[in-house]
Amino acid sequence: MATATSSPSPGEQSVATLRHGEHVDAVFACTRKERQMTRLGAPFLTLELRDSTGSIVGRAFRGADLLAGRFERGELVRVAGRVQRFREQLQIEIDSVARAPEQDPARFLPSSYRDLDELEGFLEHLVREVYDAALRELLERLLADRELRDALRRAPCSLPAAPQSRPGATTHHAYLGGLLEHTVAVATMAIELCTLHPRIDRDLLLAAAIVHDLGKTREFTYGAEIERSREGALLGHVELGLRVIAEHLPASPSLEPSRRLELEHCVICHHGAEHAAGQRFASAEALALYRLNALDAQVKGAVEQGLARSTG
C-alpha cells in the first residue's frame, strides 16, 4: 500500500513502474538475501527488493559472492541491472548492488492509502467529543505532544505477515499509518455503540478507544523493514501504552485515581479479560473496547488478506 506522500518522486523508478527490458538504477529495501547454486554448481544471489509500491525478485549471476559482501538483508541497496521476464513474472537481472545511504523509510515501507492529515483531523474531532473534563485534559495533553503525534501517524498496528504465516493470523493495519487508521475506526465505532447502549459510560469508552494502542508508537522501528523495537519485544504495547498515559497525566492531577484505574483497566483488557489480574472484565466499557478492537482488527485483516466472499 502506498500514499502519495510516500511514493517515489516523479522520474524515480519504482517497483510498480518497472517494465520488461528496462534498465534499472534505483534504491530498494532488501528484504530477502539468499545464496543459491545453479545446476552447474555456480553461486548466484536471489534478493527480494521492495519499495512502497511493491516487491520484485532480483538475481545476480555474476560475481555473486563479491556482491554479497557489500550489503546485508534489511538494508537499503542501490541496484543496477535490467528487468527480464521469467516464468511470466518480472525480475531484475542484477549487474551491481551495494549498500545505499539511509533515506526516508516511507519510500520503502507499505503505507496507508488513507489521507493521514484527514485521519488526524478526525482524531482531534473525536477528542472534542469527550466531555469529561479530566479525561479530555489527558487526551489534549497527549495530542499536544508533537513527537507522539508524529509517531502515531507513522506506526503500524502489527508487523507485516511473514510469507509462511497462516491466513487470518493477527496481522492487521500492518503498514505506516495503520495505527492512526485503526484508532479512528475503533473510536468511531465506540460513539455509535454508545448511541445504541446509552447506559455505557460514553466518555470512558471513547477515551479508552483513543488511547488503547498508544504503546504501538514505541513498539516498532523503521528501516528497510518494519521490525519490533527492543522495548516492544520485552514489554509489549500494552505496558508501553500505560507508560505513555502516565507520562502525560497533569502535574496537578484532575483525573481521579478511580477514574484513572477504569481507563487503565480498559487498556489492559483490550485483547481479552485474561490480561487483567482477576481475569475478568470489571466494566461494560472494557468489554465493549475488547469487542470493538477485535471487530476492526479482524475485518481489516480479512479485507487485507483477500478473504473470499461467499457465493451462496
C-alpha positions as CSV (number, residue, x, y, z in Angstrom):
1,M,0.0,0.0,0.0
2,A,1.3,3.5,-0.7
3,T,0.3,7.1,-0.3
4,A,1.1,10.0,-2.5
5,T,3.4,11.3,0.2
6,S,5.5,8.0,0.4
7,S,5.8,7.2,-3.3
8,P,9.0,7.8,-5.2
9,S,9.3,11.2,-6.7
10,P,8.5,11.8,-10.4
11,G,11.2,10.4,-12.6
12,E,12.4,7.9,-9.9
13,Q,12.0,4.3,-10.7
14,S,9.7,2.2,-8.5
15,V,8.7,-1.5,-8.5
16,A,5.2,-0.7,-9.8
17,T,6.5,1.1,-12.9
18,L,9.2,-1.3,-14.0
19,R,8.7,-2.8,-17.4
20,H,10.3,-5.7,-19.3
21,G,13.6,-4.7,-20.9
22,E,14.0,-1.5,-18.9
23,H,17.4,-0.6,-17.4
24,V,17.2,-0.2,-13.6
25,D,19.3,2.1,-11.4
26,A,17.4,2.7,-8.2
27,V,17.4,2.2,-4.4
28,F,15.2,-0.5,-2.9
29,A,14.9,-2.2,0.5
30,C,16.5,-5.7,0.5
31,T,14.0,-7.9,2.5
32,R,15.5,-11.3,1.4
33,K,19.1,-12.3,0.6
34,E,19.8,-15.9,-0.3
35,R,22.9,-17.5,-1.8
36,Q,21.9,-20.4,-4.2
37,M,23.6,-22.7,-6.7
38,T,22.9,-23.2,-10.4
39,R,22.7,-26.8,-11.8
40,L,26.3,-26.4,-12.8
41,G,27.4,-25.5,-9.3
42,A,27.9,-21.8,-9.8
43,P,26.7,-19.5,-7.0
44,F,24.1,-16.8,-7.6
45,L,22.2,-14.4,-5.3
46,T,18.4,-14.2,-5.0
47,L,17.1,-11.0,-3.5
48,E,13.7,-9.6,-2.7
49,L,13.7,-5.9,-3.4
50,R,10.9,-3.7,-2.1
51,D,9.6,-0.1,-2.1
52,S,6.3,1.4,-1.0
53,T,4.7,0.3,-4.4
54,G,5.5,-3.4,-4.2
55,S,8.3,-6.0,-4.4
56,I,10.3,-7.7,-7.1
57,V,12.8,-10.6,-7.2
58,G,16.4,-9.7,-8.2
59,R,19.1,-12.3,-9.2
60,A,22.8,-11.7,-9.6
61,F,24.6,-14.5,-11.6
62,R,28.0,-12.8,-12.0
63,G,30.3,-12.1,-9.0
64,A,27.6,-13.3,-6.6
65,D,30.0,-13.8,-3.6
66,L,31.7,-10.4,-4.2
67,L,28.3,-8.6,-4.4
68,A,27.0,-10.4,-1.3
69,G,29.7,-8.9,0.8
70,R,28.6,-5.3,0.0
71,F,25.3,-5.3,1.9
72,E,23.0,-7.3,4.3
73,R,19.4,-8.3,4.3
74,G,17.3,-5.5,5.9
75,E,19.4,-2.7,4.4
76,L,18.7,-0.2,1.6
77,V,20.6,-1.1,-1.5
78,R,21.3,0.6,-4.9
79,V,20.7,-1.9,-7.7
80,A,21.7,-1.6,-11.3
81,G,20.6,-4.1,-13.9
82,R,17.8,-4.9,-16.4
83,V,14.2,-6.1,-16.0
84,Q,13.6,-9.5,-17.5
85,R,10.6,-11.8,-17.7
86,F,11.0,-15.2,-16.1
87,R,8.0,-17.7,-15.9
88,E,5.6,-14.8,-16.6
89,Q,7.0,-12.8,-13.7
90,L,9.2,-9.7,-13.9
91,Q,12.6,-9.9,-12.1
92,I,15.7,-7.8,-12.2
93,E,18.9,-9.4,-13.6
94,I,21.4,-7.6,-11.4
95,D,24.7,-6.2,-12.6
96,S,25.7,-4.5,-9.4
97,V,24.3,-4.0,-5.9
98,A,25.7,-2.2,-2.9
99,R,24.6,-0.6,0.4
100,A,22.8,2.7,-0.1
101,P,22.7,5.7,2.3
102,E,19.8,6.0,4.7
103,Q,16.7,7.5,3.3
104,D,13.1,8.2,4.3
105,P,11.7,4.8,5.3
106,A,8.3,5.8,3.9
107,R,9.7,5.3,0.4
108,F,10.3,1.7,1.1
109,L,7.7,0.5,3.5
110,P,4.0,-0.2,2.9
111,S,1.9,2.8,3.8
112,S,-1.8,3.6,4.3
113,Y,-3.9,4.7,1.4
114,R,-5.9,6.9,3.7
115,D,-5.1,10.6,4.0
116,L,-3.2,10.9,7.3
117,D,-4.0,14.6,7.6
118,E,-7.7,13.8,7.3
119,L,-7.4,11.0,9.8
120,E,-5.5,13.2,12.3
121,G,-8.1,15.9,12.0
122,F,-10.9,13.4,12.7
123,L,-9.0,12.1,15.7
124,E,-8.9,15.7,17.0
125,H,-12.7,15.8,16.5
126,L,-13.1,12.6,18.5
127,V,-11.1,14.1,21.4
128,R,-13.5,17.0,21.4
129,E,-16.4,14.5,21.8
130,V,-15.1,13.6,25.2
131,Y,-16.9,15.8,27.7
132,D,-15.4,14.5,31.0
133,A,-13.1,17.4,31.8
134,A,-10.3,15.3,33.3
135,L,-10.3,12.7,30.5
136,R,-10.4,15.5,27.9
137,E,-7.4,17.2,29.6
138,L,-5.4,14.0,29.4
139,L,-6.3,13.4,25.7
140,E,-5.4,17.0,24.8
141,R,-2.0,16.7,26.6
142,L,-1.4,13.6,24.5
143,L,-2.2,15.3,21.3
144,A,-0.1,18.3,22.2
145,D,3.0,16.1,22.3
146,R,4.4,16.6,18.8
147,E,6.7,13.7,18.9
148,L,3.9,11.4,20.0
149,R,1.7,12.8,17.2
150,D,4.4,12.0,14.6
151,A,4.8,8.5,16.0
152,L,1.1,7.9,15.9
153,R,1.0,8.9,12.2
154,R,3.9,6.6,11.4
155,A,3.2,3.4,13.4
156,P,1.5,0.3,12.1
157,C,-0.7,-1.9,14.2
158,S,1.4,-5.1,13.6
159,L,4.3,-6.4,11.7
160,P,3.6,-7.4,8.1
161,A,2.8,-11.1,7.8
162,A,5.7,-13.4,7.0
163,P,5.3,-15.3,3.8
164,Q,4.8,-18.6,5.6
165,S,2.3,-17.3,8.2
166,R,-1.2,-18.7,8.1
167,P,-4.0,-16.6,6.6
168,G,-6.1,-14.8,9.2
169,A,-3.3,-14.5,11.8
170,T,-3.2,-11.4,14.0
171,T,-1.7,-9.2,11.3
172,H,-3.8,-6.1,10.5
173,H,-3.1,-2.5,9.5
174,A,0.5,-3.7,9.0
175,Y,1.7,-0.5,7.3
176,L,2.8,3.0,8.1
177,G,-0.2,5.0,9.3
178,G,-2.1,1.8,10.3
179,L,-2.3,2.7,14.0
180,L,-3.9,6.1,13.3
181,E,-6.4,4.5,10.9
182,H,-7.3,1.7,13.5
183,T,-7.6,4.2,16.4
184,V,-10.0,6.4,14.5
185,A,-12.1,3.4,13.4
186,V,-12.4,1.9,16.9
187,A,-13.2,5.3,18.5
188,T,-15.8,6.0,15.8
189,M,-17.5,2.6,16.5
190,A,-17.4,3.4,20.2
191,I,-19.5,6.5,19.7
192,E,-22.0,4.5,17.6
193,L,-22.2,1.8,20.2
194,C,-23.0,4.3,22.9
195,T,-25.9,5.6,20.8
196,L,-27.4,2.1,20.9
197,H,-26.5,1.5,24.5
198,P,-26.8,4.8,26.4
199,R,-26.1,3.3,29.8
200,I,-22.4,2.8,28.7
201,D,-20.1,5.5,30.1
202,R,-19.5,7.2,26.7
203,D,-16.6,9.4,27.8
204,L,-14.7,6.5,29.4
205,L,-15.2,4.2,26.4
206,L,-14.3,6.9,23.8
207,A,-11.2,7.9,25.8
208,A,-10.1,4.3,26.1
209,A,-10.6,3.7,22.4
210,I,-8.4,6.7,21.6
211,V,-5.5,5.6,23.9
212,H,-5.8,1.8,23.9
213,D,-3.0,1.2,21.4
214,L,-0.7,4.2,22.1
215,G,2.1,1.8,23.2
216,K,2.4,0.8,19.5
217,T,4.1,4.2,19.0
218,R,7.1,2.7,20.8
219,E,6.8,-0.9,19.6
220,F,8.4,-0.7,16.2
221,T,11.5,0.5,14.4
222,Y,11.7,1.6,10.7
223,G,14.4,0.9,8.2
224,A,14.3,-1.4,5.2
225,E,11.6,-3.3,7.1
226,I,9.3,-2.7,10.0
227,E,10.7,-4.5,13.0
228,R,9.9,-4.7,16.7
229,S,11.9,-2.4,19.0
230,R,13.7,-3.8,21.9
231,E,11.2,-2.3,24.4
232,G,8.4,-3.6,22.2
233,A,9.8,-7.1,22.3
234,L,10.5,-7.1,26.0
235,L,7.4,-5.2,27.4
236,G,4.7,-5.2,24.7
237,H,2.5,-2.4,23.6
238,V,0.0,-2.6,26.5
239,E,2.7,-1.9,29.1
240,L,4.2,0.7,26.9
241,G,0.8,2.3,26.4
242,L,0.3,2.6,30.2
243,R,3.6,4.3,30.5
244,V,2.7,6.8,27.7
245,I,-0.5,7.6,29.6
246,A,1.3,8.0,32.9
247,E,3.9,10.4,31.4
248,H,1.1,12.7,30.1
249,L,-1.0,12.9,33.3
250,P,-1.2,16.5,34.5
251,A,1.2,17.5,37.2
252,S,-1.7,18.5,39.5
253,P,-4.0,15.6,38.6
254,S,-7.6,16.4,37.8
255,L,-8.2,12.7,36.9
256,E,-9.4,11.0,40.0
257,P,-7.5,7.8,40.9
258,S,-10.6,5.6,40.5
259,R,-11.2,7.1,37.0
260,R,-7.6,6.5,36.0
261,L,-8.0,2.9,37.1
262,E,-11.1,2.5,35.0
263,L,-9.2,3.8,32.0
264,E,-6.2,1.6,32.6
265,H,-8.4,-1.4,33.1
266,C,-9.8,-0.9,29.6
267,V,-6.4,-0.6,28.1
268,I,-5.1,-3.7,29.9
269,C,-8.2,-5.8,28.7
270,H,-8.4,-4.6,25.1
271,H,-7.0,-8.0,24.0
272,G,-9.1,-10.0,26.5
273,A,-10.1,-10.3,30.1
274,E,-7.3,-12.9,30.8
275,H,-4.8,-10.0,30.8
276,A,-6.5,-8.4,33.9
277,A,-5.5,-9.5,37.4
278,G,-8.9,-11.0,38.1
279,Q,-9.1,-12.5,34.6
280,R,-12.5,-10.9,34.0
281,F,-13.9,-7.6,32.6
282,A,-14.6,-5.3,35.5
283,S,-16.8,-2.9,33.4
284,A,-19.0,-2.9,30.4
285,E,-16.7,-0.4,28.8
286,A,-13.7,-2.7,29.0
287,L,-15.8,-5.5,27.4
288,A,-17.0,-3.1,24.7
289,L,-13.5,-1.9,23.8
290,Y,-12.3,-5.5,23.6
291,R,-15.1,-6.4,21.1
292,L,-14.7,-3.2,19.0
293,N,-10.9,-3.6,18.8
294,A,-11.3,-7.2,17.7
295,L,-14.0,-6.3,15.2
296,D,-11.9,-3.7,13.4
297,A,-8.8,-5.8,13.5
298,Q,-10.4,-8.9,12.2
299,V,-12.5,-7.2,9.5
300,K,-9.5,-5.2,8.3
301,G,-7.3,-8.4,8.4
302,A,-9.9,-10.2,6.3
303,V,-10.0,-7.4,3.7
304,E,-6.3,-7.1,3.5
305,Q,-5.7,-10.8,3.1
306,G,-8.5,-11.2,0.5
307,L,-10.9,-13.4,2.4
308,A,-13.1,-15.0,-0.2
309,R,-16.7,-13.8,-0.4
310,S,-19.4,-16.3,-0.1
311,T,-21.1,-17.1,-3.4
312,G,-24.0,-19.0,-1.9
